[in-house]
Amino acid sequence: MRNFLLSLVLLACSSAVVSAQNYKPFKLGLGLGYAHPSDGGGGVLFDFEPAYRINDAIAVGLRIESAWMARGLDDSGADVSANGSYSLNGQYYLSDSKVRPYVGLGFGLFSSASVSVSNNGSAGADASENKFGFYPRLGIDIGHFNINFDYNIIGKSEGTASDSQGRTFTYDIKNSYFGIRLGAFIFGGEN
């Protein structure tokens, strides 16, 4: 009788655990979107995001992103930058339905390289620099598709340039940018 009751309790607990997670634990996402630097301009970004769902409400993952941005495009010149990031992130899902809004936070290493060109003869090439940064994010999953918004907060860099007379000067480069992306994921759907 004792074994029967113990078996019954274990069966009830295991069925509760199995039904507790409605979504598959592994998720692999790809996204394409728009990057808007904090000092104006725009560009394109691409990301790759593997993630693991701890439970239906919490996912932890890795974001590998590349963003190419042009700033200050006008008659006097332009600044162009390329950013790559490798970051850890977490997402908290606010709903357990087909439409799942979420909030999240990520942090990691951001690599950036910038080049400035001016029509008056000055040019500057800035070496690549690595900085730590973080990003809050909001998003929504709809089936196997998603849209998310994040603001990548990265410290400033210092650039150098020279004018047509050979004089050099320094200037600040704002590395932070806003990203909006549309994506799709495989795996990670409903059980």
N, C-alpha and C positions, 0 to 999 in steps of 0.2 A: 504494500500500500504506500509506504514511504517513497519507494522508487517511482511508483506511478505518479504521485503528487509532484515529486521533483521533476520528472519528465514533463509533466503538464506545465509547470512554472517555466522551465527552460524553453519549451515550445512557444509559450505566450510571449516571453521576452525576446526570443529570436525573431518571431514574426513582427513584433513591434519595431525592432531595429531594422529589419529588411524593408518594411513599409515606410520607415522614417525618412529615407533618402529617395526622393522621387527623380533625381537627376543623376546621370552618370558622372563619376568622379573626375575623369580627365577631360580636358577641353583644349583645343588647339585653334587659336584665332588668327586671322589675317585681316589687316585693315589698310585702307587708303584714304587720305584726307587732305585737309587744308591746314597749313601752319601760318600763323600771323605773329610776327615778332613784336615785342613790346614797344619798339621804336618805329613801327610802321612797316609797310610792305606786305609781302605774302610769299607763299611757296607751297610745296607739296610735301607730304610725309607718307611713310609706309611703315607698318609695324607687324611684328610676329609675336604672338602671345600664347605660350603654353601655360595652362593653369590647372590646379588641383582643387576640387571642392572638398573642403573639410566636412561640410554638411550642406544642406540645400540653401542655407542663408549665407555661408562664408566660403569664399574662394581665395586662394593665394596663388600668385603666379610670377612669371618673369616677362618683362616687356623688352624687346629688342626693337629699337626704332631708328629710322633715318629720316631726317628732315632737311630739305634744301630750300633756302629762303633768299629773296632779293629784298633789299631795304633801300629806301631813298632813291628810287629810280626817277630821275628828272634830267633836265638839260645839263646840269653841272656834273653828273656822274652817278655812280651806283656802288652799293656795298652788297656783296654776295657772301652767304655763309652756308656751311654744311654742318649739321649736327648729327651725332650718333649717340644713342643712349642705351645703357644696359641697366635695368632697374628691377627691383622686387616690388610687388604691389599686392594689395589686398582689396577685396570688394565685399561689401555687405549688401545682399539683396533684400529689398523692402517688400517683396511680394513672392508668392509661390504659384503664380498663374502663368499663362502663356506670354503675357506682357510683364516683364520683370525689371522694374527700375532698380538701380543700385547707386551707391556712393562708394568711393574708394580713395585710397591714398597709396602713393608709391614713392620710392627713393632709390637713388643709384648714381652711377657715374655717367656724366655727359661729356662727350668730346666735341669740340668745335674748332672750325677753321674758317677764317674770314679773309676776304680780299676786297680792297677798296680801289676804285678807279675813278679819276676825275677828268673832265674834259679840259681843264686848265693846265694839264701837264703833271699833276701830282698823282702818285700811286702808292699804295701800301699793300704789303702782303704780310699777313699776320700768321705766325706759326700756330700749329695745332696746340690746343690746351685742354686739359682734363679738369673738370670741376665736379664736385658733388652737388646734387640738386634733389628736389622733390616735387611732387605734383598731386594736388587734390583732383578728383575726377567725379563726374556724374555721367550716368549712362542708362541705357535701356536695352534689354535683350528681347527680341520678338522672334520666337521660334529659334532658328539657327542664324539669325542676323542680329547685328547690334549697331548702335550709334553711341558714341561717347564724346564727352567734352573734357579737356583737362587743361590746366595752366601749369606749364613747366617752369619752375622757379629756379633759376641758375644765376650764380654770381656774375658780375661784370668782368670783362677782360680789357686789357689795355692794348691798343694798337699803335703802330708807328707808321708814319708816312713822310714823304719828302715832296717838296714843291719843285717847280721848274728851275729855281736857283740853287737847288741842292740842300736847302734847309730842311731839317727833320723836325717833326712835332709828334706829340702823342695825343691820343683821343680814347674815349671810353666806348666799348662795344657792349651793348645790352644783349645778353644771351637768352633771357627768358622769352617764352613764346606760348601762345594759346594754340591748342590743337583741337580740331573737330574731325572725326573720322567715321566712316561707314565700314562695317566689316561683316565677316561671316565666320562661323566656326564649325569645325567638324568634331565629332565625339561630343561629349558633354550635354547631350540632349536628354529628354525624358527617358526613364527606364521603360 
